[in-house]
Amino acid sequence: MEKEMLSKIKLVCSDVDGTLVEEGKGGLNPEYYDEIRRLKEKGIMFAVVSGRSYAASKPLFASVLKDIIFINDNGASLTYQGKVIKAHTIPVEVVKEMIRDLKDEIKEVTYLSALGGSYAWKKDQEFCRILREDFHLKVTELEEMPDSLPEDAGIMSLGMYDPVDAEAAVGTEFVDKWNQHPLIKAVPGGQYWFNVMQKNIDKGVALQELMEMYNIKPEEVLAIGDNMNDMGMLTRVPNSVAIGNAREEVKAVCKYVADTNVNDGVLQILKKL
């Protein structure tokens, strides 16, 4: 990366799963916290841009919560210092129709990220435990999925889990149907997660909102990701980075390719700023 380009950066936006940490694993190198604080002192903002909810992101960044901006739910929510600045929700009748279209085995491992918490089907207690213990989510268990979902739930996104291959488990029939819907976009969020988000609200749209909020130009942003749900963010700015283990489609649209998440590729970049 050119020194001249790096010297102009005012905002670093990074995906989490598959980019900062290994897919399906927690635990962030503590050096990241030092770098985030150092960048803030230099006047460079750091934004977490994730498919995770804010509640699921907080534990990973507990020591720097006040130092970073959170774009969560694939762009549906923007939070700073615990305050929700923006939130976009999906009509509950659309959410219910989508869930009814899912195979029963996927329905059981679907969580709904909502304002104030998350929803999951009580039927699969192991999945509910994973959401609570591994992702630190506040989970409301539904007696029936999706019939027990409250009308005022405030759903921002859906996440479908599979321990082997989430994209294959969800299937092309569901994806093809819902990607034709005017409000919905269905994309892989990693090997183990498949995301459903709002078509006109993605990481790129949220990044644009953030840039306008702080009067930051596209060339002053460094965006880093690895998967299809990062594409909106990565194509929004000229200085885009695919982490070394990213999908080939992601590498193809990015200006730079960094080292892998295992080798702390993002950390290597932060240290150059």
Secondary structure, DSSP 8 states (H G I E B T S, - for coil): --HHHHTT--EEEE--BTTTB-TT-----THHHHHHHHHHHTT-EEEEE-SS-HHHHGGGGGGGGGGEEEEEGGGTEEEETTEEEEE----HHHHHHHHHHS-HHHHTTEEEEETTEEEEETT-HHHHHIIIIIS---EEEESSTTTT--TT--EEEEEEE-SS-HHHHH-HHHHHHHTTSSSEEEEE-SSSEEEEEETT-SHHHHHHHHHHHHT--GGGEEEEE-SGGGHHHHTTSSSEEE-TTS-HHHHHH-SEE---TTTTHHHHHHTT-
